[in-house]
Amino acid sequence: METAVKEQVLRLFTYGLYNLTATHGNNDSHAHPLIDGSQQFALNVLGTDQKSVAQDFFRPSQRQGQSLNGHPFTPGPRTGAPLPTELPAWVECQVTDTVARGDHTVYVAEVIDAGVRQPEPQPLDMWNTGWFYTG
């Protein structure tokens, strides 16, 4: 298989762009050990106009009080995971299974709570950012 062809095809798939947060009693900035420890996480939906917010979370998370990378949040009602208040929607999840392959871990999870902050939110997706993820 040609790597360039694979990348070209994978770039045709649309991917949602989400902010993943988790908590497990410390301020570790890496989600993997936090999710492994708590077996819970939150996915926060970014709006179509929030590309700059997404960029703020491409670096390790820094928590200062009730702010994560400069964005205010409230703790999730079920998991305590940060829910950035400017993002339009969120789900809190409980891990039900874990699949580790290569350098990725897939967490299979049940949604245990959800919230919408904006009426009829439009989600940001990878296609509209000009960014590409090819695995």
CYANA upper distance limits for C-alpha pairs under 8 A (distance plus 0.5 A):
  1 MET  CA      5 VAL  CA      8.21
  1 MET  CA      6 LYS  CA      7.84
  2 GLU  CA      6 LYS  CA      6.82
  3 THR  CA      7 GLU  CA      6.66
  4 ALA  CA      8 GLN  CA      6.64
  5 VAL  CA      9 VAL  CA      6.73
  6 LYS  CA     10 LEU  CA      6.65
  7 GLU  CA     11 ARG  CA      6.60
  7 GLU  CA    134 THR  CA      6.10
  8 GLN  CA     12 LEU  CA      7.45
  9 VAL  CA     13 PHE  CA      7.92
 10 LEU  CA    133 TYR  CA      8.16
 10 LEU  CA    134 THR  CA      6.18
 11 ARG  CA    132 PHE  CA      6.55
 11 ARG  CA    133 TYR  CA      7.37
 11 ARG  CA    134 THR  CA      7.06
 14 THR  CA    125 ASP  CA      7.50
 14 THR  CA    126 MET  CA      7.01
 14 THR  CA    127 TRP  CA      6.62
 15 TYR  CA    125 ASP  CA      6.23
 15 TYR  CA    126 MET  CA      5.92
 15 TYR  CA    127 TRP  CA      7.75
 16 GLY  CA    123 PRO  CA      7.87
 16 GLY  CA    124 LEU  CA      7.02
 16 GLY  CA    125 ASP  CA      4.82
 16 GLY  CA    126 MET  CA      6.58
 17 LEU  CA     45 VAL  CA      7.69
 17 LEU  CA     46 LEU  CA      7.26
 17 LEU  CA     54 ALA  CA      8.39
 17 LEU  CA    123 PRO  CA      8.33
 17 LEU  CA    124 LEU  CA      6.44
 17 LEU  CA    125 ASP  CA      5.57
 17 LEU  CA    126 MET  CA      6.54
 18 TYR  CA     43 LEU  CA      6.60
 18 TYR  CA     44 ASN  CA      6.04
 18 TYR  CA     45 VAL  CA      5.59
 18 TYR  CA     46 LEU  CA      6.48
 18 TYR  CA     54 ALA  CA      8.36
 19 ASN  CA     43 LEU  CA      6.17
 19 ASN  CA     44 ASN  CA      5.36
 19 ASN  CA     45 VAL  CA      7.02
 19 ASN  CA     46 LEU  CA      7.60
 19 ASN  CA     54 ALA  CA      7.62
 19 ASN  CA     57 PHE  CA      7.81
 20 LEU  CA     31 ALA  CA      8.15
 20 LEU  CA     41 PHE  CA      7.59
 20 LEU  CA     42 ALA  CA      6.28
 20 LEU  CA     43 LEU  CA      5.21
 20 LEU  CA     44 ASN  CA      6.78
 21 THR  CA     31 ALA  CA      7.33
 21 THR  CA     41 PHE  CA      6.32
 21 THR  CA     42 ALA  CA      5.70
 21 THR  CA     43 LEU  CA      7.00
 21 THR  CA     44 ASN  CA      8.24
 21 THR  CA     81 ALA  CA      6.24
 21 THR  CA     82 PRO  CA      6.35
 21 THR  CA     83 LEU  CA      7.99
 22 ALA  CA     31 ALA  CA      6.68
 22 ALA  CA     34 LEU  CA      6.47
 22 ALA  CA     35 ILE  CA      6.68
 22 ALA  CA     40 GLN  CA      7.23
 22 ALA  CA     41 PHE  CA      5.03
 22 ALA  CA     42 ALA  CA      6.71
 22 ALA  CA     79 THR  CA      8.41
 22 ALA  CA     80 GLY  CA      8.23
 22 ALA  CA     81 ALA  CA      5.13
 22 ALA  CA     82 PRO  CA      7.29
 23 THR  CA     27 ASN  CA      8.37
 23 THR  CA     34 LEU  CA      6.34
 23 THR  CA     35 ILE  CA      7.94
 23 THR  CA     38 SER  CA      7.53
 23 THR  CA     40 GLN  CA      8.38
 23 THR  CA     41 PHE  CA      7.79
 23 THR  CA     79 THR  CA      8.04
 23 THR  CA     80 GLY  CA      6.95
 23 THR  CA     81 ALA  CA      5.55
 23 THR  CA     82 PRO  CA      8.05
 24 HIS  CA     34 LEU  CA      5.93
 24 HIS  CA     35 ILE  CA      8.15
 24 HIS  CA     37 GLY  CA      6.84
 24 HIS  CA     38 SER  CA      6.02
 27 ASN  CA     62 GLN  CA      8.50
 27 ASN  CA     63 ARG  CA      7.55
 28 ASP  CA     34 LEU  CA      7.92
 29 SER  CA     60 PRO  CA      5.96
 29 SER  CA     61 SER  CA      5.43
 29 SER  CA     62 GLN  CA      7.29
 30 HIS  CA     34 LEU  CA      7.47
 30 HIS  CA     60 PRO  CA      7.46
 30 HIS  CA     61 SER  CA      8.14
 31 ALA  CA     35 ILE  CA      6.52
 32 HIS  CA     36 ASP  CA      6.65
 33 PRO  CA     37 GLY  CA      6.49
 34 LEU  CA     38 SER  CA      6.59
 34 LEU  CA     39 GLN  CA      8.36
 35 ILE  CA     39 GLN  CA      5.50
 35 ILE  CA     40 GLN  CA      6.13
 35 ILE  CA     41 PHE  CA      6.70
 39 GLN  CA     94 GLN  CA      6.52
 39 GLN  CA     95 VAL  CA      5.59
 40 GLN  CA     79 THR  CA      6.83
 40 GLN  CA     92 GLU  CA      7.93
 40 GLN  CA     93 CYS  CA      6.05
 40 GLN  CA     94 GLN  CA      5.08
 40 GLN  CA     95 VAL  CA      6.25
 41 PHE  CA     79 THR  CA      7.33
 41 PHE  CA     81 ALA  CA      6.70
 41 PHE  CA     92 GLU  CA      6.41
 41 PHE  CA     93 CYS  CA      5.88
 41 PHE  CA     94 GLN  CA      7.33
 41 PHE  CA     95 VAL  CA      8.47
 42 ALA  CA     76 GLY  CA      8.28
 42 ALA  CA     79 THR  CA      8.21
 42 ALA  CA     81 ALA  CA      6.53
 42 ALA  CA     82 PRO  CA      7.97
 42 ALA  CA     83 LEU  CA      7.88
 42 ALA  CA     90 TRP  CA      7.38
 42 ALA  CA     91 VAL  CA      6.06
 42 ALA  CA     92 GLU  CA      4.77
 42 ALA  CA     93 CYS  CA      6.37
 43 LEU  CA     90 TRP  CA      6.14
 43 LEU  CA     91 VAL  CA      5.91
 43 LEU  CA     92 GLU  CA      7.02
 43 LEU  CA     93 CYS  CA      8.37
 44 ASN  CA     83 LEU  CA      7.19
 44 ASN  CA     84 PRO  CA      7.97
 44 ASN  CA     87 LEU  CA      7.28
 44 ASN  CA     88 PRO  CA      8.38
 44 ASN  CA     89 ALA  CA      6.49
 44 ASN  CA     90 TRP  CA      4.77
 44 ASN  CA     91 VAL  CA      7.07
 45 VAL  CA     87 LEU  CA      6.76
 45 VAL  CA     88 PRO  CA      6.72
 45 VAL  CA     89 ALA  CA      5.68
 45 VAL  CA     90 TRP  CA      6.22
 45 VAL  CA    123 PRO  CA      6.88
 45 VAL  CA    124 LEU  CA      8.14
 46 LEU  CA     50 GLN  CA      6.51
 46 LEU  CA     51 LYS  CA      8.40
 46 LEU  CA     53 VAL  CA      8.41
 46 LEU  CA     54 ALA  CA      7.83
 46 LEU  CA     87 LEU  CA      6.02
 46 LEU  CA     88 PRO  CA      6.99
 46 LEU  CA     89 ALA  CA      8.08
 46 LEU  CA    123 PRO  CA      6.19
 46 LEU  CA    124 LEU  CA      5.98
 47 GLY  CA     87 LEU  CA      7.12
 47 GLY  CA     88 PRO  CA      6.77
 47 GLY  CA    121 PRO  CA      7.14
 47 GLY  CA    122 GLN  CA      6.10
 47 GLY  CA    123 PRO  CA      5.07
 47 GLY  CA    124 LEU  CA      5.48
 48 THR  CA    122 GLN  CA      6.38
 48 THR  CA    123 PRO  CA      5.78
 48 THR  CA    124 LEU  CA      4.56
 48 THR  CA    125 ASP  CA      7.90
 48 THR  CA    128 ASN  CA      8.44
 49 ASP  CA    124 LEU  CA      7.72
 50 GLN  CA     54 ALA  CA      6.97
 50 GLN  CA    124 LEU  CA      7.64
 51 LYS  CA     55 GLN  CA      6.87
 51 LYS  CA    124 LEU  CA      7.92
 51 LYS  CA    129 THR  CA      7.22
 52 SER  CA     56 ASP  CA      6.93
 53 VAL  CA     57 PHE  CA      7.44
 54 ALA  CA     58 PHE  CA      7.37
 55 GLN  CA     59 ARG  CA      8.32
 56 ASP  CA     69 ASN  CA      6.99
 57 PHE  CA     61 SER  CA      7.11
 57 PHE  CA     69 ASN  CA      7.44
 61 SER  CA     68 LEU  CA      6.85
 61 SER  CA     69 ASN  CA      6.22
 62 GLN  CA     68 LEU  CA      6.14
 62 GLN  CA     69 ASN  CA      5.67
 63 ARG  CA     67 SER  CA      6.20
 63 ARG  CA     68 LEU  CA      5.04
 63 ARG  CA     69 ASN  CA      6.91
 64 GLN  CA     68 LEU  CA      6.94
 64 GLN  CA     69 ASN  CA      8.48
 64 GLN  CA     70 GLY  CA      8.44
 66 GLN  CA     72 PRO  CA      6.26
 66 GLN  CA     73 PHE  CA      6.19
 66 GLN  CA     74 THR  CA      7.31
 67 SER  CA     71 HIS  CA      5.60
 67 SER  CA     72 PRO  CA      4.71
 67 SER  CA     73 PHE  CA      6.25
 68 LEU  CA     72 PRO  CA      6.85
 68 LEU  CA     73 PHE  CA      7.49
 68 LEU  CA     82 PRO  CA      8.35
 68 LEU  CA     84 PRO  CA      8.25
 71 HIS  CA     84 PRO  CA      6.81
 71 HIS  CA     85 THR  CA      8.26
 71 HIS  CA     86 GLU  CA      8.25
 72 PRO  CA     84 PRO  CA      6.14
 72 PRO  CA     85 THR  CA      6.48
 72 PRO  CA     86 GLU  CA      8.09
 73 PHE  CA     82 PRO  CA      6.16
 73 PHE  CA     83 LEU  CA      5.54
 73 PHE  CA     84 PRO  CA      4.44
 73 PHE  CA     85 THR  CA      5.50
 74 THR  CA     82 PRO  CA      6.28
 74 THR  CA     83 LEU  CA      5.82
 74 THR  CA     84 PRO  CA      7.02
 74 THR  CA     85 THR  CA      7.13
 75 PRO  CA     79 THR  CA      8.14
 75 PRO  CA     80 GLY  CA      5.00
 75 PRO  CA     81 ALA  CA      5.88
 75 PRO  CA     82 PRO  CA      5.25
 75 PRO  CA     83 LEU  CA      6.44
 76 GLY  CA     80 GLY  CA      4.81
 76 GLY  CA     81 ALA  CA      5.60
 76 GLY  CA     82 PRO  CA      6.54
 76 GLY  CA     83 LEU  CA      6.52
 76 GLY  CA     92 GLU  CA      7.67
 77 PRO  CA    113 ASP  CA      8.43
 78 ARG  CA     92 GLU  CA      7.58
 78 ARG  CA    112 ILE  CA      7.95
 78 ARG  CA    113 ASP  CA      7.41
 79 THR  CA     92 GLU  CA      7.20
 79 THR  CA     93 CYS  CA      8.37
 81 ALA  CA     92 GLU  CA      8.39
 83 LEU  CA     87 LEU  CA      8.49
 83 LEU  CA     90 TRP  CA      7.60
 87 LEU  CA    117 ARG  CA      7.89
 88 PRO  CA    116 VAL  CA      6.43
 88 PRO  CA    117 ARG  CA      5.44
 88 PRO  CA    118 GLN  CA      5.64
 88 PRO  CA    121 PRO  CA      6.53
 89 ALA  CA    114 ALA  CA      8.12
 89 ALA  CA    115 GLY  CA      6.09
 89 ALA  CA    116 VAL  CA      4.78
 89 ALA  CA    117 ARG  CA      6.25
 89 ALA  CA    118 GLN  CA      7.78
 89 ALA  CA    121 PRO  CA      8.08
 90 TRP  CA    114 ALA  CA      6.14
 90 TRP  CA    115 GLY  CA      5.91
 90 TRP  CA    116 VAL  CA      7.12
 91 VAL  CA    111 VAL  CA      6.88
 91 VAL  CA    112 ILE  CA      8.01
 91 VAL  CA    113 ASP  CA      6.24
 91 VAL  CA    114 ALA  CA      4.73
 91 VAL  CA    115 GLY  CA      7.03
 92 GLU  CA    111 VAL  CA      6.27
 92 GLU  CA    112 ILE  CA      6.19
 92 GLU  CA    113 ASP  CA      5.62
 92 GLU  CA    114 ALA  CA      6.64
 93 CYS  CA    109 ALA  CA      6.23
 93 CYS  CA    110 GLU  CA      5.86
 93 CYS  CA    111 VAL  CA      4.93
 93 CYS  CA    112 ILE  CA      5.89
 93 CYS  CA    113 ASP  CA      7.65
 94 GLN  CA    109 ALA  CA      5.72
 94 GLN  CA    110 GLU  CA      5.76
 94 GLN  CA    111 VAL  CA      7.01
 94 GLN  CA    112 ILE  CA      7.04
 95 VAL  CA    107 TYR  CA      6.77
 95 VAL  CA    108 VAL  CA      6.29
 95 VAL  CA    109 ALA  CA      4.62
 95 VAL  CA    110 GLU  CA      6.95
 96 THR  CA    107 TYR  CA      8.13
 96 THR  CA    108 VAL  CA      6.15
 96 THR  CA    109 ALA  CA      5.52
 96 THR  CA    110 GLU  CA      7.20
 97 ASP  CA    107 TYR  CA      6.59
 97 ASP  CA    108 VAL  CA      5.49
 97 ASP  CA    109 ALA  CA      7.31
 98 THR  CA    105 THR  CA      7.38
 98 THR  CA    106 VAL  CA      6.31
 98 THR  CA    107 TYR  CA      5.26
 98 THR  CA    108 VAL  CA      6.53
 99 VAL  CA    105 THR  CA      6.16
 99 VAL  CA    106 VAL  CA      5.58
 99 VAL  CA    107 TYR  CA      7.04
 99 VAL  CA    108 VAL  CA      8.41
100 ALA  CA    104 HIS  CA      6.55
100 ALA  CA    105 THR  CA      4.82
100 ALA  CA    106 VAL  CA      6.78
101 ARG  CA    105 THR  CA      6.69
124 LEU  CA    128 ASN  CA      7.48
124 LEU  CA    129 THR  CA      8.29
125 ASP  CA    129 THR  CA      7.35
126 MET  CA    130 GLY  CA      7.17
126 MET  CA    131 TRP  CA      6.31
126 MET  CA    132 PHE  CA      7.05
127 TRP  CA    131 TRP  CA      7.35
127 TRP  CA    132 PHE  CA      8.00
